[in-house]
Amino acid sequence: MTLARVSQSPPSVLPSPLLQSIIRIFSSSACPIHSSRRISSPVAAAFSQVSQSPHDVREGHVMVAPRPSSRRHWKPTCLYYTQGKCTMVNDATHLEKFSHSLTIDLPVNVSAADKVKPQKLDYLLILDLEGKVEILEFPVMMIDAQSMEFIDSFHRFVRPTAMNEQRLREYIEGKYGKFGVDRVWHDTAIPFKQVLQEFEDWMENNNLWKKKQGGSLKSAAFVTCGNWDLKTKVPEQCKVSKIKLPTYFMEWINVKDIYLNFYRRRATGMMTMMRELQMPIVGSHHLGIDDSKNIARVVQRMLAEGAVMQITAKRQSSTGDVNFLFKDRIR
C-alpha cells in the first residue's frame, strides 16, 4: 500500500466562540446531511446491504460486500475454495486475506424469516450459467425454502470441448480476463460431463436426488433468472458433450415469472429486480458465482415478503417441448 507524505502545516488559528458554535451544529451526527437512504419497509431493512465495495479483483479471488451486521473487514472470496480445490486452507496468511465462506453474502434476519409463507418445496437451487458458445461456469446456491438460510453451494468452471486452444484462450480472456479470474479458470476448469457427474454426487450427498432412482429432484427445484439456462443452454451443451439430457433438468422456476405475478410489475433481469428492491449488487455482474448469489438474495427477499416459489416451466420427456405454467409470464 502506498502511503502519502503529509507535509507539516503552520499552526492553525482558532475560530471565534461564535464560529465554533456554528461548526459544532453542522458537524453533529444528527445533521440530516449525514442520514442514510430511508428503507421503505422493515423487510427491506432486514435485507439491505452496506454500500457496494469497489470491484477489486485478484487472481482467482473476487471482492464481495460484507455482512450488514458484521463489523469485520470483508475479504475477497477464494474461487479455488468454492470449487473444493483450495490447497491453502491451513495457511494463516491466505485465510487472513481471503474469505472461505459464502454464508456471509446470504444473511437471514430472524424477524424476516417469520414472515415466510408455507412452501411446497423444501429447497431451492439457484442456478445461473455463464457462456454463450459453450457453458463456462456452473454455479448453484442451495437455499432452505422455509428458513431462507444458505445450506450449501456447488461451483465449477467448465472447459469447452469443441474449441481449439487459441480460440479457447481468446474466449476465456474476453469473458473472465476483465474479472481477473482467467487464471483460476484455466487451473480448475473441467469438461461438462465431469461437472455433471460431480454435481450428481453433490445432490446425492445433500439428499436432493438419488442416482439409482433417477427422475426429478426430491422436494427441490432449480431457480433461474429466465428460461434460457434450462430451456436452451443445458440441452445444447448436452448435445455438444454427447450426453443425454438428465431428467432432473426437466422442470424449473423462472424467478422473473414469480416476480411478475407477486409484485405485479415486470423485471427484465436480475439487475432490474435488485434496483427495484433497492438491493446493491454483491461481487461482479456476469461472474456466475456472484450472479447466483445475487439471485439467491432476491429470492430470499421475495420469500420474506410473502412470495411462494412454484414450478413455472416443464419439459415433456417424449417431445422435448416446454410447457409454461403461468398465464402472466415474461416472454
Secondary structure, 3 states (H helix, E strand, C coil): CCCCCCCCCCCCCCCCHHHHHHHHHHHCCCCHHHCCCCCCCHHHHHHCCCCCCCCCEECCEECCCCCCCCCCCCCCEECCHHHCCCCCCCCHHHHHHCECCCHHHCCCCHHHHCCCCCCCCCEEEEECCECCCCCCEEEEEEEECCCCCEEEEEEEEEECCCCCHHHHHHHHHHHHHHHCCHHHHHHHCEEHHHHHHHHHHHHHHCCCCCCCCCCCCCCEEEEECCCHHHHHHHHHHHHHCCCCCCHHHCEEEEHHHHHHHHHCCCCCCHHHHHHHCCCCCCCCCCCHHHHHHHHHHHHHHHHHCCCCCCCCEEECCCCCCEEECCCCCCC
